[in-house]
Amino acid sequence: MERLNLSEEQTKLLEESFKKVGRHPDMTTLMLIAAECGLSEEDTQKWFKLRNAQWRQAEGLPAELRSVLD
């Protein structure tokens, strides 16, 4: 998956949202975050997907969301 080319300010806003709203924002919240960051909803959703993978790896979990039994 390609990396997004984000400004430092956009990254900061996204990280704050990740911590404040959680790892899985609903569509309305995602729209608001996208508008605040000046990004498309698709790019914002992609960022959250990538960031979730990083979080799971940091927690010692598989990067992709799967059952523990997989």
N, C-alpha and C positions, 0 to 999 in steps of 0.2 A: 504494500500500500504506500502510495506516495506521501511524502512529508508536505505539510502546508508551509507556505512562506509567510510567516506572521511577523508583525512588528512586536517590539518589546512590550508596548502598551497592550496590544491585543492578547498576547500571551499572559500578561499579568491579570487582565480582566477574566480570561478563561480559567486560569488557575484559581482565582478567588471564587468564581462561580462553582468550580469543581468542589472546593472545600465547603462552601456555604450551602449550595443547593443539593449537592450529592453527585454521585457518579452517573445517575440515570435521570436527567431532567425530563419532565413531560414536554409535549410538543409546544405548549404555550410558553413555558419557561425557556425552552430552546429558542423560540422565535425572539423573545425579549433579549436573551443573551446575544444572539446573532446581530440584532439591531444595535445593541450597545457597543459591540465590537466592530461593527461595520463589515460583517461577513455574511455570506449566504447561509441559509439554514443547513444546506448540504455540507458546507465546509465546517460549520460549527458541530454538526453531528459527527463528521469524520474526525474532528479534533477530539471529541469526547470518546469515540471508539478507540483511537490511538492511546489516549491518556488512560483509559480503563485497562488496556493491555499492559501499559507500564505499571499501573498500580497493582494489577494481579501478579506480575512478575516480581515486584518488590515485596509482595506478601508471600512469595513462594508458591504461588498458584500458577496453573497453566495460563499462557498469554491469551488463549482463546477460551471463551466461556463454554465449559463442558462439565459433565458430571465427573465426580471424583473417580468413578468406576471406569471411565473411558480409557 
